[in-house]
Each structure stands twice: as structure tokens, then as C-alpha cells.
Amino acid sequence: MTYDVVVVGARCAGAPTALLLARAGHRVLLVDRAPIPSDTLSGLYIHQPGVERLARWGLLDRIRASGCPPLRTVSYHVADVRVSGPAPTLPGVDGAYAPRRYVLDTILAEAAAAGGADLRDRTSVTGLTTDDDGRVTGVRLRANGGTEVTEKARLVIGADGMRSTVARLVDAPRYAHHPNLTCVYYTFWAGVTGADFQIYERPGGWVAGLRSHDDLMLVAAYLPQDQFDRVRRDAPAAYRATVATTAPALWQQLTDATPAERLYGTGDQRNFFRQAYGPGWALVGDAGHHKDSINAHGITDSFVQAELLAGELGGDLRGNLGDGARVDAALARFAAARDALMTPNYRTNLLTARLDSPPDRIATLRVVQDSPDLTDRYLGVVAGIRPPDELYTRELLAQLSMLDGTRR
């Protein structure tokens, strides 16, 4: 059997891609080297545009049924500023969500299988096949260390993460590459009160708290990348010190508490774009574009890319994936749209990950905190519901001008 598409990686980029392509009528094979379900390092947060896609795909009710609560309140603390309010909403979306990855990824993979994709977990890619022109024509797979098999496909999609095997095998070049800026450690705590989504910032430190399953709060601490070698020698002490100094009010609740799980962490927070496609292959999600997790756009961006790629391949190309020129044209449109959509958040992320709390941003937030309208606009910008220019109303610009004149 020749598949229309083989998708490598069955988590939050690959499973939605496979789901949407299978629903469009394509013959899809979805593989992942890990068992399903299984956990992975993740900040968990799904912004409202990502939640809206889950609703549109018919999966939000399953997330709710899993016991994952909506994140309906937000608070942001930096210096003497506190911006807080209800989380922005979209039609049918009651807030952001932060499901555990072994729950979310399983729901997505099972939905892909129910939509018609063939699903194989515990299956690793050992190589790709190509024709005489160098076009990718399939994958070589090995399940559970067994015999290698070859599956032919008109298109191979790498959705296998930052260290993508598919990207390595096709030698996809990186561009817009920037150095690592932070390291992050997190664990889960019971009994934390306050907003469902909490952010605390100071120069050199950033702490986020978000509510997940079983009313546990994920509390993550970000530190500068240049401290990683020191931090990892005693990560629990560095984590606790960062939370205590950056989020003292939150730390008061954790002082006598016991973490519900072990401490997780990484210093490998890469920032790059990779070439999104080539003859017979494409990359989606973290395989093609990765950024520091500090602004928590990874899952949402994966959903956006999956829908974008499937839309390009599943409309005019339905039933015509054998036409290489049309496939390549669709992939070129996907690549251009991906970069246009992802670049603004990428730039913002690089600024945030510097952990320097610039005075002009603090001044802006000082004005925002006193205005319900500006607070709503600001939280909408952070959620990805509003474009950034909607924050800078006449009211805000006038007050910032007055503040600037006072400083002079």
C-alpha cells in the first residue's frame, strides 16, 4: 500500500495534521517512537486560539471531560505593577487550558485514528527512501526493535519535535537562528490559590503558575541560560530560590507544601526556523520552528501550523497528492504563511526571554493596570486574540506621553 502521507510524530503537531488530512480523505500513516499515552516536557498552556481549534475539531469536550479546568482568571506581576482580570474568551471558548501532555496527546492521537489514520506507536524512523531525482518517496520504520519495514508515501511530514529525525535526514537548513536565552524548571503543587494563570517577573527571573488536572498548579521558574551550568548542579535549590525571589506571594503558599511530582527541567531552549519543505517532505510544529517556551506558544502554534498545512494539502489537492508540482506549490504556500504568522511571536519571545524587564514595558503596564479596557486589551494581545496595535489606544499613548514628559 502507498500512503498519501506519512506523519512522523504523533503529539500536538503531528496528530492534528494527521487528523485533518485523514478527514480530508487522504490515506495517512501516523507514527511515533514513544508509547501512547506518554508524557513529555511541556509548559502545557494552550492559548485561546488553540482552544478554539480544539473546539472546531470536536475535541474540546474531551479535554473538559478529562477533568482539565478552564483557566478563567489571569494575573501578571512585575515591579510594583499588577495587571489582572478575567481571561479573554472566544465564541465557544471559556478560557485557556493546560492539560497534561499524556492526556492531550492521547486525545489527539486517538482522534486521528478515529478519523481514518493508521496509528503506530513505539515505531521509530530509521531512514527515508528517495527516487532518482532525490524526491522523498517513503520511510523506513522499525517497531519495538523488530524488523525494518518500508512504507511508501507521496509526502512525508516531520512533526517529530525540535530534534527532528526527518529534518536531520533531509538536511533541512536552519535560518533566523538565535542563541538559547533561558533554562526552565517546573513541578506541580497542590493547594495553590489565586488566579488560574499567574506570571511574576523581575530582572533575571520569571515565574509562571497555571492550573492543570487534579487542581494541581504547574509552577515554572525561568533563569538566564548563562547560569545553566551552575543551576543544574543543584536544580531544586535554584528553582526554589527563583520562585522565592521572583514570586514571594506565591512562594508563601509553597514554603510548607510538598511538590506533587519530581522536578522537571531543561536548558535546551532553542530558537530557530528551519526550511519548511522540500521535494516530498515538509516540517510542522517544533520540527520546523522552535522558540523558548517562556511565552508558552508552542502548542498553539503547532495547532495553527497543522491546520495551515492540512488546509493547503486538503483543498485543491484532494485526491491529487500524486502530482508533485501541485504538492510543492501547496507546501511553498504553507512555508510562506508559516513564517508570516510565526515571526511576530518569535521576535516578542526573544525579547521576553532576555529576562530584563525593560522600563518602557513596566511604564506601559502601570497605565494598563488602572484601566479595565486596557487590561482587557492587554490580556487579549497576550492570548493572541488581539493584534498588538489594538493595545495602543489614544488613552494609553496620551498617558505614556505624560509620563515621558514628567520624567524629562
C-alpha positions as CSV (number, residue, x, y, z in Angstrom):
1,M,0.0,0.0,0.0
2,T,1.2,3.5,-0.8
3,Y,0.1,6.2,1.6
4,D,-0.7,9.7,0.6
5,V,1.0,11.0,3.7
6,V,3.2,9.6,6.4
7,V,3.3,11.8,9.5
8,V,6.3,11.2,11.8
9,G,5.4,12.3,15.4
10,A,2.0,11.8,17.0
11,R,1.9,14.7,19.5
12,C,0.4,18.2,19.3
13,A,1.7,18.9,15.8
14,G,1.6,15.5,14.1
15,A,-1.6,14.2,15.4
16,P,-3.8,17.2,14.4
17,T,-2.1,17.2,11.0
18,A,-2.9,13.5,10.5
19,L,-6.4,14.0,11.8
20,L,-7.2,16.8,9.4
21,L,-5.6,15.1,6.4
22,A,-7.4,11.9,7.2
23,R,-10.7,13.7,7.5
24,A,-10.0,15.3,4.1
25,G,-9.9,11.8,2.6
26,H,-6.2,11.2,2.4
27,R,-4.6,7.8,3.3
28,V,-2.5,8.7,6.3
29,L,0.0,6.8,8.4
30,L,0.9,8.4,11.8
31,V,3.9,7.0,13.7
32,D,5.6,7.9,16.9
33,R,8.6,6.3,18.6
34,A,7.0,6.7,22.1
35,P,4.2,4.7,23.5
36,I,0.7,6.3,23.6
37,P,0.0,7.6,26.2
38,S,3.3,9.0,27.5
39,D,4.4,12.3,29.0
40,T,6.9,14.9,27.7
41,L,8.5,18.1,28.9
42,S,6.0,20.9,28.3
43,G,4.6,24.1,29.7
44,L,1.1,22.7,28.9
45,Y,-0.5,26.1,28.2
46,I,-2.9,26.3,25.2
47,H,-3.8,29.9,24.3
48,Q,-7.4,30.7,23.4
49,P,-6.8,30.4,19.6
50,G,-5.5,26.9,20.2
51,V,-8.5,26.1,22.3
52,E,-10.8,27.4,19.6
53,R,-9.2,24.9,17.2
54,L,-9.8,22.1,19.6
55,A,-13.4,23.1,19.7
56,R,-13.7,23.3,15.9
57,W,-12.1,19.8,15.6
58,G,-14.7,18.4,18.1
59,L,-12.1,17.7,20.8
60,L,-12.6,20.4,23.4
61,D,-15.4,18.4,25.2
62,R,-12.9,15.5,25.6
63,I,-10.4,17.9,27.2
64,R,-13.1,19.1,29.6
65,A,-14.2,15.6,30.3
66,S,-10.7,14.6,31.3
67,G,-11.0,16.9,34.3
68,C,-8.8,19.7,33.0
69,P,-10.2,23.0,34.2
70,P,-10.5,26.2,32.1
71,L,-8.1,29.0,33.1
72,R,-10.6,31.8,33.6
73,T,-8.5,34.3,35.6
74,V,-5.1,35.9,34.9
75,S,-2.7,37.9,37.0
76,Y,0.6,39.4,35.9
77,H,3.1,40.9,38.4
78,V,6.2,42.9,37.6
79,A,7.9,45.5,39.8
80,D,5.0,47.3,41.6
81,V,2.6,46.6,38.8
82,R,-0.3,44.0,38.9
83,V,-2.4,43.5,35.8
84,S,-5.3,41.1,36.5
85,G,-8.7,40.2,35.1
86,P,-10.8,37.6,33.5
87,A,-9.2,35.5,30.8
88,P,-10.2,36.6,27.2
89,T,-12.7,34.4,25.5
90,L,-13.7,33.4,22.0
91,P,-17.1,32.0,20.9
92,G,-17.4,28.6,22.5
93,V,-14.1,29.0,24.4
94,D,-14.3,29.7,28.1
95,G,-10.7,30.4,28.7
96,A,-7.2,28.9,28.1
97,Y,-6.4,25.3,29.1
98,A,-3.3,23.5,30.4
99,P,-3.9,19.7,30.1
100,R,-1.2,17.3,31.0
101,R,0.5,16.1,27.8
102,Y,-0.2,12.5,28.3
103,V,-3.9,13.4,28.3
104,L,-3.8,15.9,25.4
105,D,-1.5,13.9,23.1
106,T,-3.6,10.8,23.6
107,I,-6.8,12.6,22.8
108,L,-5.2,14.0,19.6
109,A,-3.7,10.7,18.5
110,E,-6.9,8.7,19.2
111,A,-8.9,11.3,17.2
112,A,-6.5,10.9,14.3
113,A,-7.1,7.2,14.3
114,A,-10.8,7.6,14.6
115,G,-10.7,10.0,11.7
116,G,-9.1,7.3,9.5
117,A,-5.4,7.5,10.0
118,D,-3.3,4.3,10.7
119,L,-1.6,4.8,14.0
120,R,1.6,3.1,15.1
121,D,3.3,4.0,18.3
122,R,6.6,2.6,19.6
123,T,7.7,2.9,16.0
124,S,11.0,4.7,15.0
125,V,12.0,6.1,11.7
126,T,15.4,4.6,10.6
127,G,15.6,6.3,7.2
128,L,13.9,7.7,4.2
129,T,13.5,6.4,0.7
130,T,14.0,8.7,-2.4
131,D,13.7,8.4,-6.1
132,D,16.4,9.1,-8.7
133,D,15.7,12.8,-8.6
134,G,16.1,12.9,-4.8
135,R,12.4,13.3,-4.0
136,V,11.4,11.6,-0.8
137,T,9.1,8.6,-1.5
138,G,8.6,7.0,1.9
139,V,10.1,6.0,5.2
140,R,11.9,3.0,6.7
141,L,10.4,2.1,10.1
142,R,11.3,-0.3,13.0
143,A,8.7,-1.1,15.6
144,N,9.8,-2.2,19.1
145,G,13.3,-3.1,17.8
146,G,11.8,-5.6,15.3
147,T,12.3,-6.0,11.6
148,E,12.7,-2.9,9.5
149,V,9.8,-2.2,7.1
150,T,9.4,0.3,4.3
151,E,6.2,2.3,3.8
152,K,5.8,4.3,0.5
153,A,4.2,7.8,0.6
154,R,3.7,10.7,-1.7
155,L,4.6,13.0,1.2
156,V,6.5,12.6,4.4
157,I,5.8,15.2,7.2
158,G,8.2,15.6,10.1
159,A,6.3,16.5,13.2
160,D,8.9,15.0,15.5
161,G,10.0,17.9,17.5
162,M,13.0,20.2,18.0
163,R,15.5,17.4,17.4
164,S,13.5,16.1,14.3
165,T,14.8,12.9,12.7
166,V,13.1,13.9,9.5
167,A,14.7,17.3,9.5
168,R,18.1,15.6,10.0
169,L,17.6,13.1,7.3
170,V,16.6,15.7,4.7
171,D,19.3,18.1,6.0
172,A,16.8,20.9,6.4
173,P,18.8,24.1,6.9
174,R,18.1,26.4,9.8
175,Y,17.7,30.2,9.5
176,A,16.7,33.1,11.8
177,H,18.7,31.2,14.4
178,H,19.3,32.8,17.8
179,P,21.2,31.5,20.9
180,N,19.5,29.9,23.8
181,L,18.4,32.5,26.3
182,T,16.8,30.7,29.3
183,C,16.7,27.5,31.2
184,V,13.5,26.4,32.9
185,Y,12.5,24.1,35.8
186,Y,9.0,23.2,36.9
187,T,6.9,20.9,39.1
188,F,3.3,20.6,40.3
189,W,1.9,21.8,43.6
190,A,-1.4,21.3,45.4
191,G,-3.4,23.9,47.3
192,V,-2.3,27.0,45.4
193,T,-4.9,29.8,45.4
194,G,-5.2,32.9,43.3
195,A,-5.5,33.3,39.6
196,D,-5.7,30.3,37.4
197,F,-2.8,31.7,35.3
198,Q,-0.1,33.7,37.2
199,I,3.0,35.4,35.9
200,Y,5.7,37.0,38.0
201,E,8.7,38.9,36.5
202,R,11.9,40.6,37.7
203,P,15.2,41.2,36.1
204,G,16.9,37.8,35.8
205,G,13.9,35.7,36.8
206,W,10.4,34.8,35.5
207,V,7.9,32.5,37.2
208,A,4.6,31.2,35.8
209,G,1.9,29.3,37.5
210,L,-1.0,27.6,35.7
211,R,-3.7,25.2,36.9
212,S,-4.0,21.7,35.4
213,H,-5.6,18.4,36.2
214,D,-6.4,17.4,39.8
215,D,-6.3,21.1,40.8
216,L,-2.5,21.0,40.7
217,M,-0.7,24.1,39.8
218,L,2.3,23.9,37.5
219,V,4.9,26.4,38.8
220,A,7.8,27.0,36.4
221,A,10.9,29.1,37.1
222,Y,13.0,30.6,34.2
223,L,16.6,31.6,34.7
224,P,19.2,33.0,32.3
225,Q,20.9,30.5,30.1
226,D,24.3,31.6,31.1
227,Q,23.5,30.3,34.6
228,F,22.5,26.9,33.5
229,D,25.8,25.1,34.3
230,R,25.6,26.4,37.9
231,V,21.8,25.9,38.2
232,R,21.8,22.2,37.1
233,R,24.3,21.3,39.8
234,D,21.5,21.9,42.4
235,A,18.4,22.5,40.4
236,P,15.9,22.2,43.3
237,A,17.7,24.9,45.3
238,A,17.9,27.2,42.2
239,Y,14.2,26.6,41.5
240,R,13.1,27.4,45.0
241,A,15.3,30.5,45.2
242,T,14.0,31.8,41.9
243,V,10.3,31.3,42.9
244,A,11.0,32.9,46.4
245,T,12.7,36.0,45.0
246,T,10.6,36.5,41.8
247,A,7.1,35.5,43.2
248,P,7.3,35.9,47.0
249,A,3.5,35.9,47.4
250,L,3.3,32.6,45.5
251,W,6.3,31.2,47.4
252,Q,4.5,31.9,50.8
253,Q,1.9,29.2,49.7
254,L,4.6,26.7,48.7
255,T,7.0,27.1,51.7
256,D,5.5,24.3,53.7
257,A,4.0,22.4,50.8
258,T,5.4,19.3,49.2
259,P,5.6,19.0,45.4
260,A,3.2,16.5,43.9
261,E,5.9,15.3,41.4
262,R,9.6,15.4,40.8
263,L,11.3,18.5,39.3
264,Y,11.5,18.6,35.5
265,G,13.7,21.0,33.5
266,T,15.8,21.8,30.5
267,G,18.4,24.2,29.3
268,D,17.9,23.3,25.7
269,Q,15.5,26.1,24.7
270,R,16.5,26.6,21.1
271,N,15.3,29.5,18.8
272,F,15.2,28.9,15.1
273,F,13.3,28.4,11.9
274,R,14.1,25.5,9.6
275,Q,13.3,25.3,5.9
276,A,9.7,24.1,6.0
277,Y,9.6,21.8,2.9
278,G,11.5,20.2,0.1
279,P,10.8,17.6,-2.6
280,G,8.4,15.1,-1.0
281,W,8.8,16.3,2.6
282,A,7.5,19.0,5.0
283,L,8.1,20.0,8.6
284,V,5.4,21.1,11.0
285,G,5.4,22.3,14.7
286,D,8.7,22.3,16.6
287,A,10.4,20.3,13.8
288,G,10.3,23.4,11.6
289,H,10.1,26.2,14.1
290,H,11.1,26.3,17.8
291,K,11.3,29.1,20.3
292,D,11.9,29.5,24.0
293,S,8.9,28.2,26.0
294,I,8.6,31.4,28.1
295,N,5.5,32.8,26.3
296,A,4.0,29.3,26.0
297,H,3.1,29.5,22.3
298,G,4.4,26.1,21.3
299,I,1.2,24.0,21.5
300,T,-1.0,26.7,20.0
301,D,1.5,27.4,17.2
302,S,1.6,23.7,16.4
303,F,-2.2,23.6,16.1
304,V,-2.1,26.7,13.8
305,Q,0.6,25.1,11.6
306,A,-1.2,21.8,11.4
307,E,-4.4,23.4,10.3
308,L,-2.5,25.6,7.8
309,L,-0.6,22.7,6.3
310,A,-3.6,20.4,6.1
311,G,-5.6,23.2,4.6
312,E,-3.1,23.7,1.8
313,L,-2.9,20.0,1.1
314,G,-6.5,19.1,1.7
315,G,-8.4,21.5,-0.5
316,D,-7.5,21.7,-4.2
317,L,-5.1,18.8,-3.8
318,R,-7.7,16.3,-2.5
319,G,-7.1,13.1,-4.4
320,N,-4.2,14.7,-6.3
321,L,-1.3,14.2,-3.9
322,G,0.5,12.2,-6.7
323,D,1.0,15.5,-8.6
324,G,4.4,16.5,-7.2
325,A,4.3,20.0,-8.7
326,R,1.0,20.8,-7.1
327,V,2.2,19.4,-3.8
328,D,5.3,21.5,-3.9
329,A,3.2,24.6,-4.7
330,A,1.0,23.9,-1.7
331,L,4.0,23.4,0.5
332,A,5.5,26.7,-0.7
333,R,2.3,28.5,0.3
334,F,2.4,26.8,3.7
335,A,6.0,27.8,4.3
336,A,5.4,31.4,3.4
337,A,2.3,31.6,5.6
338,R,4.0,29.8,8.5
339,D,6.9,32.4,8.6
340,A,4.5,35.3,8.3
341,L,2.3,34.0,11.2
342,M,5.1,32.8,13.5
343,T,7.7,35.7,13.1
344,P,6.0,38.3,15.2
345,N,5.7,36.0,18.2
346,Y,9.2,34.8,17.6
347,R,10.5,38.3,17.9
348,T,8.4,39.0,21.0
349,N,9.6,35.8,22.6
350,L,13.2,36.7,22.1
351,L,12.6,40.0,23.9
352,T,10.8,38.3,26.8
353,A,13.4,35.6,27.2
354,R,16.1,38.2,27.8
355,L,14.6,38.5,31.4
356,D,15.4,42.2,31.7
357,S,12.0,43.8,32.5
358,P,12.6,47.0,30.3
359,P,11.4,50.2,32.0
360,D,9.2,51.2,29.0
361,R,7.2,48.0,29.3
362,I,6.8,48.5,33.0
363,A,5.6,52.0,32.4
364,T,3.0,50.7,29.8
365,L,1.7,48.1,32.3
366,R,1.5,50.7,35.0
367,V,-1.0,52.6,32.9
368,V,-2.8,49.4,31.8
369,Q,-3.4,48.2,35.3
370,D,-5.6,51.1,36.1
371,S,-7.9,50.8,33.1
372,P,-10.3,47.8,32.7
373,D,-10.5,48.4,29.0
374,L,-6.7,48.5,28.6
375,T,-6.4,45.4,30.8
376,D,-8.8,43.6,28.6
377,R,-6.9,44.7,25.5
378,Y,-3.5,43.7,27.0
379,L,-4.7,40.2,28.1
380,G,-6.2,39.8,24.6
381,V,-2.9,40.6,23.0
382,V,-1.1,38.1,25.3
383,A,-3.7,35.5,24.4
384,G,-3.2,36.0,20.7
385,I,-6.8,37.2,20.2
386,R,-5.9,40.8,19.5
387,P,-3.1,42.3,17.4
388,P,-0.6,44.3,19.4
389,D,-1.5,47.6,17.9
390,E,-5.0,47.4,19.4
391,L,-3.4,48.0,22.8
392,Y,-2.0,51.4,21.9
393,T,-5.2,53.4,22.1
394,R,-5.3,57.2,22.3
395,E,-5.8,56.8,26.1
396,L,-2.6,54.8,26.5
397,L,-0.5,56.8,24.2
398,A,-1.6,60.1,25.9
399,Q,-0.8,58.8,29.4
400,L,2.6,57.4,28.3
401,S,3.4,60.8,26.7
402,M,2.5,62.5,30.0
403,L,4.7,60.1,31.9
404,D,7.6,60.6,29.5
405,G,7.2,64.4,29.9
406,T,7.3,64.1,33.7
407,R,10.5,62.0,33.6
408,R,12.1,64.7,31.5
